[in-house]
Amino acid sequence: MMAVEKCRKCDVSCPRCEQSKKMRDFATSLTEDKVNNYKEMFQMFDKDGDGTISTKELGAVLRSLGLNPSPDEVTEMIEEADRDNSGAIDFREFCSLMVKREREKETTEDIKQAFRVFDKDGNGYVSTSELKFVMNKLNVYFTEQELQEMILEADIDGDGQVNFNEFFNMMTTD
C-alpha cells in the first residue's frame, strides 16, 4: 500500500487531499500540444464519434495495427483506464492513460513490436508504401509528399527507408 502524505490543511494523512494533489500534478503535465495530440488519437479510436472508446472500437484499432488481443485483454485494457466504471473510456480517462503510458519507459521489445507493425514485408525496413498502408488502416491519410517527409525525418543513413535503429531513435528522442 502506498503511503499517503500528511495533509497541509488538516495535518493528517488525507486521501482526498492526496487525490487532489495527483489531479493538479496530472493537469500541469498536460500541455496544449499534448492535449491536441491526445484528442486526435482519441478521435481515431472513437470510430462512432460518441465521445467514448468501447471494447469493440479498441479491439478494432489494435487489430488494424497488426495486433491480435483476445477479448479478455481488450476488456482488461478498458477496465484499467475506466475510472467511472462506465465500460468505456472517455477523453479524460484516455488522457490519464496516455500520461501514465508516457511515464512508463517503453522497452526495446515494445519498440520492436511497433516496428514490426510497420514493416509489413519483414525485410527490416519501413518504406513510404508500408507507412501509407498502416496509416490508411487507421483511417489517417497523408499525401505522398507528407509520407516521404516523414520517412526522410527518421532516415538517418539516407537510403529512403527507415531501419530499426532509425525507428528506435525516432521513438526514444523528444
Disulfide bonds with the S-S distance in Angstrom:
none
